[in-house]
């Protein structure tokens, strides 16, 4: 933990990840400020406590303005520190996997891909984006307590690898394959199918143009 942490009461410190998560969502949505009332409803902490907590962070809310989301987030990032970084494994160093390895997640996020796996002998033993590529046969022994995995293998390999990840103790999978994978209820899977997302966007552009109302008015 950061030295600054010592100045913050423990009860306040315990609420930090809660605040952090909510503010991060707001930030992703492009929100610049938030009132203590909004925060209070979202994190279920009364607003007097929130105001007191935030005063320890040097964040003073202005009446009618609220708190600056960016300021709070940068404070939280510093205070929650690097030991909160989530280590991630990536399975499947193809085109998409390679792109993720080369993309620096750490820039805006507390996550870091630490190890990658592939079945292709030509890729095993190489380094992509500063991350070592290990053979998928060594998944269990090399995973080393990592709890989150990104799946960028072909669909046909997805379920088998997911099963092995679950057995190895993974708690979250970001599934980029089109395959729907089954996991026990205590494992969280987020499914991102880029092809479907793109198709949906094109469909909406065609059938629901954003300025439809204006066009109709003009006709
Ligand atoms: P490329 O053009 O490099 O093949 P791709 O993303 O189009 O990329 P895919 O066939 O989707 O290729 O495979 C993605 C990656 O997953 C490849 O690097 C492949 O070697 C790897 N892969 C395939 N099967 C497995 C498996 N069972 N376990 C681990 N990795 C696998």
Boltz pocket constraint, residues with backbone or C-beta under 6 A from the ligand:
constraints:
  - pocket:
      binder: B
      contacts: [[A, 91], [A, 92], [A, 93], [A, 94], [A, 95], [A, 96], [A, 97], [A, 117], [A, 118], [A, 119], [A, 120], [A, 123], [A, 136], [A, 152], [A, 153], [A, 154], [A, 157], [A, 161]]
      max_distance: 6.0
